[in-house]
Amino acid sequence: MNGRSRSLRSFLIGGCAVGAGILFLAFGVICVAIGAGVDDVLERAHDNYPGDDTDALIAMMNAGDIPLKDRNRAVWALGQLGDRRATVHLEKLLTGGPCDHASAVCQYELKKALRQCRGGINITRRIWLPFVL
């Protein structure tokens, strides 16, 4: 191998290492952002509803006196927590129809939350969960 080939090889290895570092950092930032979002929703739920995290989020999700945006955030947070106890409550809101954001909880978010509560893969959960709960 001549000097030029070694230089190119070193450059490529260095570039891959930098790229992997950037991806690792981005994953960490995403995990922290998700954890902070879940923590915010949990704080609001616990301020207004009794019980553990899942119970408070279920109550928030079903509350008809709060904006749909907040109810959708509760659905999202339930999916992030992935607690199987929420499955029955999420299924009750599932219509099978298209989303109607003006009058009902987002069906797309419900499907995602159900998938997570039924044991779907959530690779970020293991990173942020210890810091939130």
C-alpha positions as CSV (number, residue, x, y, z in Angstrom):
1,M,0.0,0.0,0.0
2,N,1.4,3.4,-0.9
3,G,1.2,6.6,1.0
4,R,-1.7,7.9,-1.0
5,S,-3.8,4.7,-0.3
6,R,-3.0,4.9,3.4
7,S,-4.0,8.5,3.6
8,L,-7.3,7.8,1.8
9,R,-7.9,4.8,4.1
10,S,-7.2,6.9,7.2
11,F,-9.5,9.6,5.9
12,L,-12.4,7.1,5.4
13,I,-11.9,5.5,8.8
14,G,-11.9,8.9,10.4
15,G,-15.0,10.0,8.5
16,C,-16.8,6.9,9.6
17,A,-15.8,7.4,13.2
18,V,-17.0,11.0,13.1
19,G,-20.3,10.0,11.4
20,A,-20.9,7.3,14.0
21,G,-20.3,9.8,16.8
22,I,-22.7,12.2,15.3
23,L,-25.4,9.5,15.0
24,F,-24.8,8.4,18.6
25,L,-25.1,12.0,19.8
26,A,-28.3,12.6,17.7
27,F,-29.8,9.4,19.2
28,G,-29.0,10.7,22.7
29,V,-30.6,14.1,22.0
30,I,-33.7,12.4,20.7
31,C,-33.9,10.2,23.8
32,V,-33.6,13.2,26.1
33,A,-36.3,15.1,24.1
34,I,-38.7,12.1,24.3
35,G,-38.1,11.7,28.0
36,A,-38.7,15.4,28.6
37,G,-41.9,15.3,26.6
38,V,-43.2,12.3,28.6
39,D,-42.2,14.0,31.8
40,D,-44.1,17.1,30.9
41,V,-47.3,15.1,30.1
42,L,-46.9,13.1,33.3
43,E,-46.6,16.3,35.3
44,R,-49.8,17.7,33.8
45,A,-51.6,14.4,34.3
46,H,-50.6,14.0,38.0
47,D,-51.6,17.7,38.6
48,N,-55.2,16.9,37.6
49,Y,-55.8,13.1,38.0
50,P,-55.1,10.5,40.7
51,G,-53.2,7.2,40.5
52,D,-49.9,6.0,39.1
53,D,-48.5,7.3,35.8
54,T,-50.6,5.0,33.6
55,D,-53.8,5.7,35.6
56,A,-53.3,9.5,35.4
57,L,-52.6,9.4,31.7
58,I,-55.6,7.2,31.0
59,A,-57.8,9.6,33.0
60,M,-56.3,12.6,31.0
61,M,-56.8,10.8,27.7
62,N,-60.5,10.2,28.5
63,A,-61.3,13.6,30.0
64,G,-63.8,15.4,27.8
65,D,-63.1,18.8,29.4
66,I,-59.6,19.3,28.1
67,P,-58.4,20.1,24.6
68,L,-57.9,17.3,22.1
69,K,-54.2,18.3,21.8
70,D,-53.7,17.4,25.5
71,R,-55.6,14.2,25.2
72,N,-53.5,13.2,22.2
73,R,-50.3,14.0,24.2
74,A,-51.6,11.6,26.9
75,V,-52.1,8.9,24.2
76,W,-48.6,9.5,22.9
77,A,-47.2,9.3,26.5
78,L,-49.0,6.1,27.1
79,G,-47.4,4.6,24.0
80,Q,-44.0,5.7,25.2
81,L,-44.5,4.1,28.6
82,G,-45.7,0.9,26.9
83,D,-47.8,-0.3,29.9
84,R,-50.1,-3.2,28.8
85,R,-52.8,-2.0,31.2
86,A,-53.5,0.9,28.9
87,T,-54.3,-1.4,26.0
88,V,-58.0,-1.8,26.9
89,H,-58.5,1.9,27.3
90,L,-56.8,2.8,24.1
91,E,-58.8,0.3,22.2
92,K,-62.1,1.9,23.4
93,L,-61.1,5.1,21.5
94,L,-60.1,3.3,18.3
95,T,-62.8,3.8,15.7
96,G,-61.0,2.2,12.7
97,G,-61.8,5.3,10.6
98,P,-59.7,8.1,9.4
99,C,-58.5,10.8,11.8
100,D,-60.9,13.6,12.7
101,H,-58.7,15.9,14.7
102,A,-61.5,18.4,15.2
103,S,-63.6,16.0,17.3
104,A,-61.7,12.9,18.3
105,V,-58.4,11.6,19.5
106,C,-55.9,11.0,16.7
107,Q,-56.4,7.5,15.3
108,Y,-52.9,7.3,14.0
109,E,-51.5,8.1,17.5
110,L,-53.9,5.5,19.0
111,K,-52.6,2.8,16.7
112,K,-49.0,3.6,17.5
113,A,-49.7,3.7,21.2
114,L,-51.5,0.3,21.0
115,R,-48.6,-1.2,19.2
116,Q,-46.2,0.0,21.9
117,C,-48.5,-1.2,24.7
118,R,-48.7,-4.6,23.1
119,G,-45.0,-5.0,23.3
120,G,-43.8,-3.2,20.2
121,I,-40.1,-2.3,20.0
122,N,-39.2,1.1,21.5
123,I,-35.5,1.5,21.4
124,T,-35.5,5.0,23.0
125,R,-37.5,3.9,26.1
126,R,-34.6,2.2,27.8
127,I,-32.5,5.4,27.6
128,W,-35.0,8.0,28.9
129,L,-37.2,5.9,31.2
130,P,-34.8,5.7,34.2
131,F,-34.5,9.5,34.2
132,V,-38.3,10.1,34.1
133,L,-39.7,7.6,36.5
